[in-house]
Amino acid sequence: MLARRDEDATCSFTMTNHSLRWAVSEDLEGILVLLEAYHQQENMKRHARETLRGVLEDLFESPRRGKILIAESEGDMVGYALLVRRYSFEWASEVAVLDEIFVKGRARERGLGRRMINFCEDYAASEGMPAISLEVSMTNVSAREFYRSVGFSRIDREIYARPIDSAR
């Protein structure tokens, strides 16, 4: 059964005991737990919890910059997606960037990730964004296969990053 409410922060879809909704500031602690689990699973750089809390608080204070989608199952947070906006001259518009998406192990393989991506894409389309992009590790074969299965295509580019010394 599919249910939808029109309020932005509480927009919700319920299917097979999983619901999706945009996060509110009261979700911050649960998001931190999921975010830390994801970063640990992917062997990503660990940041102090207070640093992550500050970034999330900034996002809640400036919702135009991005949104956090929460996936719940029987009242428990089982996943999140961080969707942010960036300007693109290539697209001559703002585009959506799926910066992170994570579903807990026991909630995987049930179509939840696919529904989360569709939810984010529907939002991006409603905001007039012509594209949604994401990054994935070249070594994360299962994630790469999943993204291709939901319609993402690999583009012929490499992403480079360089830390900036904030003391400059």
C-alpha positions as CSV (number, residue, x, y, z in Angstrom):
1,M,0.0,0.0,0.0
2,L,1.3,3.5,-0.9
3,A,0.4,6.4,1.3
4,R,1.5,10.0,0.7
5,R,1.1,13.2,2.7
6,D,1.8,16.6,1.2
7,E,3.6,18.3,4.1
8,D,7.2,18.7,3.1
9,A,9.0,17.5,6.3
10,T,6.5,14.7,6.8
11,C,6.0,13.5,3.2
12,S,5.9,9.8,3.6
13,F,5.6,6.7,1.5
14,T,4.8,3.4,3.1
15,M,5.5,0.1,1.4
16,T,6.0,-3.3,3.0
17,N,6.6,-1.9,6.5
18,H,9.2,0.6,5.2
19,S,8.4,4.3,5.2
20,L,10.4,7.2,3.7
21,R,10.3,10.8,4.9
22,W,12.4,13.9,5.0
23,A,14.3,14.2,8.2
24,V,13.7,16.9,10.8
25,S,16.1,18.2,13.4
26,E,14.8,15.7,16.0
27,D,16.2,12.9,13.9
28,L,19.7,14.1,14.3
29,E,20.9,11.5,16.8
30,G,19.5,8.6,14.7
31,I,21.1,10.0,11.6
32,L,24.5,10.2,13.3
33,V,24.3,6.5,14.3
34,L,23.6,5.5,10.7
35,L,26.1,7.9,9.2
36,E,28.8,6.5,11.5
37,A,27.9,2.9,10.6
38,Y,28.1,3.8,6.9
39,H,31.5,5.5,7.2
40,Q,32.8,2.6,9.2
41,Q,31.5,0.0,6.7
42,E,33.1,2.0,3.8
43,N,36.4,2.6,5.7
44,M,35.8,6.4,5.2
45,K,37.6,9.1,7.1
46,R,36.2,9.3,10.6
47,H,35.2,12.7,11.9
48,A,34.4,13.6,15.5
49,R,30.7,13.2,16.2
50,E,30.5,16.9,17.2
51,T,31.8,17.9,13.8
52,L,29.3,15.7,12.0
53,R,26.5,17.1,14.3
54,G,27.5,20.6,13.3
55,V,27.3,19.8,9.6
56,L,23.9,18.2,10.0
57,E,22.7,21.2,12.1
58,D,23.9,23.5,9.4
59,L,21.9,21.5,6.8
60,F,18.7,21.6,8.9
61,E,19.2,25.4,9.2
62,S,19.7,25.8,5.4
63,P,17.3,23.3,3.8
64,R,17.8,24.9,0.4
65,R,21.3,23.3,0.4
66,G,20.1,19.8,0.8
67,K,17.8,17.3,2.5
68,I,18.2,14.1,4.3
69,L,15.8,11.2,3.5
70,I,15.1,8.8,6.3
71,A,14.0,5.2,5.8
72,E,12.2,3.6,8.7
73,S,11.0,0.1,9.4
74,E,8.6,-0.5,12.3
75,G,9.7,2.7,13.9
76,D,13.4,2.1,13.6
77,M,15.7,4.2,11.3
78,V,17.2,1.7,8.8
79,G,18.6,4.0,6.2
80,Y,19.3,7.5,5.1
81,A,20.2,9.4,1.9
82,L,21.9,12.8,1.8
83,L,20.7,14.8,-1.2
84,V,22.4,18.1,-1.9
85,R,22.3,20.7,-4.6
86,R,25.1,22.1,-6.7
87,Y,25.4,24.4,-9.6
88,S,26.4,22.9,-12.9
89,F,27.3,24.9,-16.0
90,E,27.3,21.6,-17.9
91,W,23.5,21.4,-17.2
92,A,23.0,25.2,-17.0
93,S,21.1,24.5,-13.8
94,E,21.3,23.3,-10.2
95,V,21.6,19.5,-10.1
96,A,21.0,17.0,-7.4
97,V,23.9,15.1,-5.9
98,L,23.2,11.9,-3.9
99,D,26.1,12.5,-1.6
100,E,25.5,9.4,0.6
101,I,23.0,6.6,0.7
102,F,23.0,3.8,3.3
103,V,20.6,1.0,4.2
104,K,21.4,-1.2,7.2
105,G,22.2,-4.8,6.4
106,R,19.0,-6.4,7.6
107,A,16.9,-4.0,5.5
108,R,18.8,-4.5,2.3
109,E,17.7,-6.6,-0.7
110,R,14.1,-5.5,-0.2
111,G,13.9,-2.7,-2.8
112,L,14.4,0.0,-0.2
113,G,17.4,1.6,-1.8
114,R,15.6,1.8,-5.1
115,R,12.6,3.5,-3.5
116,M,14.9,5.9,-1.7
117,I,16.6,6.9,-5.0
118,N,13.2,7.3,-6.7
119,F,12.0,9.4,-3.8
120,C,15.1,11.7,-4.2
121,E,14.7,11.8,-7.9
122,D,11.0,12.8,-7.7
123,Y,12.0,15.6,-5.3
124,A,14.8,16.8,-7.6
125,A,12.4,16.8,-10.6
126,S,9.8,18.8,-8.6
127,E,12.5,21.4,-8.0
128,G,13.4,21.6,-11.7
129,M,16.7,19.8,-11.4
130,P,17.6,18.0,-14.7
131,A,20.0,15.4,-13.3
132,I,21.0,13.5,-10.3
133,S,24.6,12.3,-9.8
134,L,26.5,10.3,-7.3
135,E,30.0,9.0,-6.6
136,V,31.0,5.4,-5.8
137,S,34.2,3.7,-5.0
138,M,35.7,1.8,-8.0
139,T,36.2,-1.2,-5.6
140,N,32.5,-1.2,-4.4
141,V,31.3,-3.6,-7.2
142,S,27.9,-4.4,-5.6
143,A,27.1,-0.7,-5.3
144,R,28.2,0.0,-8.8
145,E,26.0,-2.8,-10.1
146,F,23.0,-1.5,-8.0
147,Y,23.4,2.0,-9.3
148,R,23.4,0.7,-12.9
149,S,20.3,-1.4,-12.2
150,V,18.4,1.8,-11.1
151,G,19.4,3.7,-14.2
152,F,22.6,5.5,-13.4
153,S,25.3,5.4,-16.1
154,R,29.0,5.7,-15.6
155,I,30.4,8.9,-17.1
156,D,33.9,9.1,-18.5
157,R,35.4,11.2,-15.8
158,E,37.6,10.8,-12.8
159,I,37.0,12.6,-9.5
160,Y,40.0,14.2,-7.8
161,A,40.1,15.7,-4.3
162,R,42.8,17.5,-2.4
163,P,42.6,18.5,1.2
164,I,42.8,22.2,1.9
165,D,44.9,23.2,4.8
166,S,42.5,25.5,6.8
167,A,45.4,27.2,8.4
168,R,46.4,29.1,5.2
